[in-house]
Amino acid sequence: MVRSVTEEVDELIESREADVSKAKRAGQHDSSKDTRRLKKKLFLDRVGYGFAATQFINILFYLTGASFFLIGIVNAFKSSLSTLLSSFLKEYSKEGFISRRVITFSGLLFGFSFLFMAFAVSIKSPALFAISLLVGSLGIVSYGDLFRQFINSEIKKQKFSLILSRFAFFGLLITTISLLLAGYLMDAVPITGQQFTLQLFGNVFSFRLYGYLIAFEVTALAFILSSYIISKLDINVEGKGKKVKQFFLEYMHNFFSNTKRVLSNKYLFLLSFASIILAVFYSVLNSYMGIHIFREYSHIFLGGFLNVAVMYGAALLFSFFAPLMTSKFRRALGLAPMFVFGSLLLAFLPLTVVYNPNNFYAIIVANVLSVFGAAIIGSAQGLIANRLLNDVDKSVFYVSSGMITIIPFLILVGILVWLSDIIGLLALFEYLAYGVVILLLPLYLLLVFWSTKAKL
């Protein structure tokens, strides 16, 4: 239900390799121009994501005067809306017509939403910021998911998979550098702004600049240009798919059928319940951790936004190596130790913030380890699902469970973010840390027991 920036970008395109010379002989157009355009688009997307990191957005939301409750609940609704739209688009794109204009419009919508968020910060309007954030989230989901399916269906004969494999680490590096640059800008040109004077043609112009405004303008420009590149891809789209209304009725029928399936299958039910716990944990933690670091550690290390950038930039770079390390752990450990170890690593970040608050370097390491813990849990959960579920149930779990669990997700997040204004962030982090371990471990160990029993 909660997708990270890395996941959104890494899932942007899925394509297959093909013989280019054979394609040319068959009369296919030369893909060199599209290849160059795709590289530019990937670069712009990475820059845009780096300059508009989720933690920066939440900090600026807080600086509009928004309460912790409003920040947390808006993030929860953003995640839920993204899940609903993503699930629908993924299914519709398999049978329906994909319009390049819709993809381009989605990217433009996402880009312009940042200009409105910047304006909301300048006038201290939490309501405008919240609306812009929700609208922007719909834009980026449509933009990412539709473009991925568009690439799959329309230009799968071109060698874009090779581009992606070469771009993977380089792309993460671009995002990390952009993240650090954005943090530096926001600290160098403070939230109150800085007055600049420019003399031009004998006239003196005075204006005030804001670091967050520059960063968000970079994001807006990056996605606007990226959307323009999509419109220039040399691809002919032919054919028509199902109408949206017809597909929506079928989709809702399948949704209710899948809901009954989840409630009647104990394996599906427990796996979905564990997913809810993880989603709640990440939603609440990601809503507030950047704000806490910004407020409490501005006077040490690099200060302010740059501290947040370093902390999450290190985790972002580590995420590239996490899958490789996870595969080695999977071979060395059994399922039960993986779940135990992964759950403890998840709780490591909030526990470090609570019990070792004076060591910022330890918090950076804890954040990196929490990424590793998430990778371990994800890998182990996939193994469990493969052992316990048939193909139909696996499809329900991976495709529909996010939608099915939205209501309990919103209820649980609502309770926790309501507590945030009453008990404070540190107490909330402590509850999250112990809660994710106490609730997750029994569920996963029970699933491991069932999977072992099923093999006997």
Buried (B, 14 or more C-beta within 10 A) or exposed (E): BBBBBBEBBBEBBBBEEBEBEEBEEEEBBEBEEBBEBBBBBBBBBBBBBBBBBBBBBBBBBBBBEBEBBBBBBBBBBBBBBBBBBBBBBBBBBEEBBBEBEBBBBBBBBBBBBBBBBBBBBBEEBBEBBBBBBBBBBBBBBBBBBBBBBBBBBBBBBBBBBEBBEEBEEEBBBBBBBBBBBBBBBBBBBEBEBEEEEEEEEEEEEEEEEBBBBBBBBBBBBBBBBBBBBBEBBEBEEEEEBBEEEEBEEEBEEBBEEBBEBBEEBEBBBBBBBBBBBBBBBBBBBBBBBBBBBBEBBBEEBBEBBBBBBBBBBBBBBBBBEBEEEBEEBBEEBEBBBBBBBBBBBBBBBBBBBBEEBEEBEBBBBBBBBBBBBBBBBBBBBEBBBEBBBEEEBBEBBEBBBBBBBBEBBBEBBBEBBBBBBEEEBBEBBBBBBEBBBEBBBEBBBEBBEBBEEEEE
